[in-house]
Amino acid sequence: MTSLNIFRKVAVAEGISYLLLLFIAMPLKYWADMPLAVKYTGWAHGLLFVLYAAYLVLAWQETKWKFGKAVLIFLASLLPFAPFIVDKKLGKHS
């Protein structure tokens, strides 16, 4: 399995964890007084974010993307739903 394939899987997992954090854990924390939802979801999301960044670097080296493309893919990790778009676009080119 290539670094790009692993990166795509991590990107999807990171995107899902981000959505869970934003749309489930945060409302539970603030509207239902359940701070542990953010604690555990945030921990998982943080781990996946680090993996996203690490595998992005490995995939960047493997595929020899230009710096700008790697930066855009990194910035996508900061936007909800964007990691899914990244995965779809990278799937067309692999």
N, C-alpha and C positions, 0 to 999 in steps of 0.2 A: 504494500500500500504506500503510495507516495505522500509526501508532506502536503501536497495540494488536496488530496482526497481527505486526509485527516483534518486539514484546516476547514474544509467545507462542512464536515460533520460538527466540528467544534463551533463554527459560525452559527449553524442552525441551533445548537444547544444553547449557545450564548444568547442568541436572539429570543429564544423561548424563555430563558431565565430572566431576561430583562423585562419582557412583557409580564411575566408572573410577578416580578418585583413591583413594577409600576402600577399594574391594574388589579392585583389581588392583595399582595402583601402590604403595600402602603395604605390602601383603604382599610384593611383589617387593623392596621396599627392605629390609625387616626380616628376611624369611625366605630370600631368595635373594641378598642383598647386591648389589642392583641399584639404587643411589640415583638413577641417571639417570631411572628410570621416574617417580619423584616430581618430579624437576626439570622435566621436559617436560610431564607431565600437570598438575602444579601451576601451571605458567606458563599453560597453555591455560585451565585452570579459573579462574585469577585474572583473565585477560582477559575471559572470559565472565561472571564475577561483576560486573565493572565495567560491562560492557554491560547486564547484567540491571538493575543499579541505575539506569543512565542511561535506558534505555528504560522502566523503571517510572515514572520522573518524567515522561517525555514522555507516556506512556499515561495517567497520572494527570491531567495537565493536559488532555489531549484528551477524556477521558471524564468528567471532573469527579467522580471518586470522592471519597467522604469520606476524611478523613485516616486514620481507623482501618482502613479497607479497604486503603489503600496500605501502612500499617505491617504488617498481617497478610501481605500479599503479599510484602513485603520479608522478613519473618521466615521465610516459607516457603523462601526461598533457603538458609537455614541448616540445613534438615532434609533428609536423604536422602528421595527419592521425592516430597516435597511440591511441587516445581515441576511435576510431571506432573499433580497434582491441580489446581493453579492453572490450568494450561493447559486442562484439561478443563472446569472451571467457567467460565472466561472464554469458552471456545468456545460454551457454551450461551447466553451472553448477548450474543454479538456478531452 
